[in-house]
């Protein structure tokens, strides 16, 4: 919904599937999203859904919070690397951490042991 309006989930479930969204989850969350003013529906129950300015602001805030946490993890990881980690594993771990693919713990584990802990790299 951030990039364009979407039809109601019942009307065009393929629009949600293409965005890797579960139509049942959207349908369940829709009353709360409408009530809170984050989403508006035009054209009745089977109309078009769109983010309101408030919804867009809340989305941006959530994205900002996620990026802030990721940047904090990268900065913390830099402390780990400065203790003398090998450049190649540290570079890969840093890239995966910055992408959000790995957590800080996984990146540190990879630099120490060559593995990410429970998840294999």
PyMOL commands that set and color helices and strands:
alter all, ss='L'
color gray80, all
select helices_A, chain A and resi 13-17+23-35+53-81+87-99+104-113
alter helices_A, ss='H'
color red, helices_A
select strands_A, chain A and resi 6-7+39-42+48-51
alter strands_A, ss='S'
color yellow, strands_A
deselect
rebuild
show_as cartoon
